Amino acid sequence: VTEARRRIACVITGTAAGLPGYTNVFDPQNMERLIKGDSCITPISGSTKMAMLDKNVVQLKKFPDGTSKKLKVDNEGEVIKLAAQLGSFDLSASYGVPPGLAETMDVAAQVAVAAGME
């Protein structure tokens, strides 16, 4: 081991597991769910499917011969049916982050801040 490696100190003070598919993103049972291999994938609601259609999604379909084609998703039957969906999450209410600051972050950044605070 080099001198530089000996000088690096790392302390793990805790862990956090935020999972989609449950009411509370940082539920105390999440580590147990991970260990058990529980699925976090849930059906997509009709309103979510309609919201996806409003975004004019284009699907990239790949074929066995290596070619691909872009197809516009323009009806509910073509929208994905299952997804890992984030549960309820409010950075301000749950973690005391000022609303003005929380509003400057996208959901991924908010979840990352909450994970650090867990």
Summary of the structure (lengths in Angstrom):
residues: 118
radius of gyration: 20.1
end to end distance: 33.5
largest distance: 61.7
contacts: 237
relative contact order: 0.17
helix: 37%
strand: 15%
